[in-house]
Amino acid sequence: MTDERYSGEKFTDEESAFLRHVRFGELPARPAPDDLVAQTESESDPRRDTPPDLNPAVQG
């Protein structure tokens, strides 16, 4: 499968950056350090130890 959009031209880094800017626009502003939140990992998924809810109509 060939990509019809690729013309085979090589661009400099500056040209590529300009083309990205034209295609995608400005990047959003970076969040302030005060807006960042540290992630904490839980030990395990609490749903793994819980049996699935069984439908009493199906159990008979």
N, C-alpha and C positions, 0 to 999 in steps of 0.2 A: 504494500500500500504506500503510495507516495503522498506527501503533503504538498498540496498545490500552493500553499502560502510561502513556503521556503524558497527564496530566490537564489540561495547559494552565496549571498554577499557576506563578507566578514565585517563586523563593526568593532570600533574601538570601545573601550569601557565607557568613555564619555558619551559616545553615540548610543550605546545600549541603554545607559542610564536615562538619556533624554527620551528615547523611544518608550521605555517603561513608564516614564512620567506622563507622556502623552497618552498612553493606553490606559493606565490605571489611576492617574491623578496623584494628588498629594497623599502622603502617609498620614494617618491620624497622629495627633500629638502624643508623646510618651506620657504615661501616667506619672503623677508625682510620687516620690518615694513613700510619702505618708499614705497613699492610696493602695499600696501593695500590701498583700496579706501573706503571711508565711503559711505554707501548707503543712498539715500534720497527717501522718498516715495512721490508719487504724490497724489493729493487729490482724483482723480477718473480717470477712464478709459475714455479718450476723445472720444473713438468710441461709447460709450453707448448713448451719446446725439445726434449723427449724424444718420439720417435715412439711411437705406441701399440704395445703388445705384440701381435704377430701370432700367430695360432694356426697352428702348423706343419701341423696336420691339414687346415686349409682351404686352405693355400697350394698344395698338390699338388705 
